Amino acid sequence: MIKKTLYFGNPAYLSLKNKQLVIKIPEIERNKELPEIIRKESVRTIPIEDIGVVVLDHKEITITQSVIAALLDNTVAFITCNDKRMPTGMLLPLQGNTIQNERFRNQLNASLPLKKQLWQQTIKAKIENQAFVLHRNTGRSIANMMKMAKDVRSGDPDNYEAQAAAYYWKNIFKNQPNFVRAQEGEAPNNLLNYGYAILRAIVARALVISGLLPVAGIHHHNRYNDYCLADDIMEPYRPFVDQLIIEIMKNQDIPETLTIDLKQQMLSIPVLDVRISGRRSPLMIAVSQTTAGLAKCFNGESRKIAYPEIE
């Protein structure tokens, strides 16, 4: 079943009843002049088991401890936003798999050659997907990127990831030649940041479900980053977010301050149609296949991760 992604960009009161998330609007709740039937009909309920990601993007949202506990018990990725209304933090359950301890050990004991081989597969898939997005939207030659993808060696010692990225970002947006990808750069950097934060949450959630530690990466290593492995595994999925943003930009300009409408459009990321292992699948399901395959690599059952392909 495809899990729901819930976005709350206005004041709300979130509570739990009968394993259902109960959503009330404070403004309506406080208005005693409204007919009782209208106040009752304004209350929404959603089964906790149907939820995959929750985004809280308003200062006046009240959420009970019972809701937080229920969401984490059901391995929901829980994202909070800062004063600029950009994702700033994430909650995940401490345990999401019945054989977690065994998988933790296998992951932490993974050999350096294995991690380098897995990174090679990751970067090859990322560059290929970037190349197809670039060609689809600009018609530019991607022969150089395809050669880079083919030539990526174990551990990517030639840093083809950065070389491909430089060419990709310079050319991907037709109306912004020489675009520079940066956290604080001009739009659509802000929308890319937002979309990647949603993607990161989806990947981190899937890693926990697969019994893996999001903090222990195969390539990224940062003592201040709790999601190094999520940042590794999300790389080949980034071009799917890029394609969504390109489609959005065909119909509207991206302002420096993201609107609620733009953020809500980014909530389609979990259900984007992707092709993985020869089959079409929603992105959230595909990510679960990727992380399950990664766990098998750490366990010694496989040497290959399943990554999506852009056609």
HURAQUI-V240537 format. One record per pair of residues at least 12 apart in sequence whose ideal C-beta (glycine too) atoms are under 6 Angstrom apart, sorted by sequence separation. I is the first residue (numbers start at 1). J is the second residue. If there is no record, write none. Layout:
BEGIN
I;J  I;J
END
This chain:
BEGIN
148;160  169;181  217;229  220;232  274;286  293;305  13;26  78;91  214;227  215;228  216;229  219;232  270;283  276;289  293;306  28;42  131;145  218;232  270;284  11;26  131;146  214;229  217;232  148;164  214;230  290;306  25;42  248;265  289;306  75;93  127;145  24;43  145;164  23;44  72;93  75;96  127;148  128;149  48;70  54;76  127;149  207;229  286;308  22;45  204;227  53;77  54;78  55;79  56;80  57;81  20;45  21;46  49;74  51;76  124;149  48;74  204;230  20;47  21;48  203;230  57;85  124;152  19;48  123;152  277;306  200;230  203;233  276;306  140;171  203;234  120;152  240;272  276;308  123;156  138;171  120;154  134;168  200;234  274;308  275;309  199;234  119;155  117;154  127;164  116;154  123;161  130;168  134;172  199;237  116;155  199;241  4;50  195;241  4;51  5;53  6;54  7;55  8;56  9;57  10;58  3;52  9;58  11;60  12;61  13;62  14;63  15;64  16;66  16;67  8;61  14;67  16;70  191;245  188;245  191;254  188;254  187;254  190;258  198;266  202;270  187;256  199;269  195;266  198;269  236;307  239;310  194;266  206;287  210;291  202;284  206;288  210;292  212;295  203;287  207;291  202;287  206;291  210;295  119;218  118;218  119;219  115;218  107;212  107;213  133;239  129;236  103;211  104;213  107;216  126;235  130;239  133;242  137;246  87;197  126;236  129;239  133;243  90;201  100;211  125;236  92;204  96;208  99;211  96;209  122;235  97;211  92;208  79;201  77;201  77;205  75;209  53;201  132;310  129;310  125;307  121;305  110;298  107;298  103;295  106;298  106;299  9;260  7;264  7;267  5;267  5;270  2;282
END
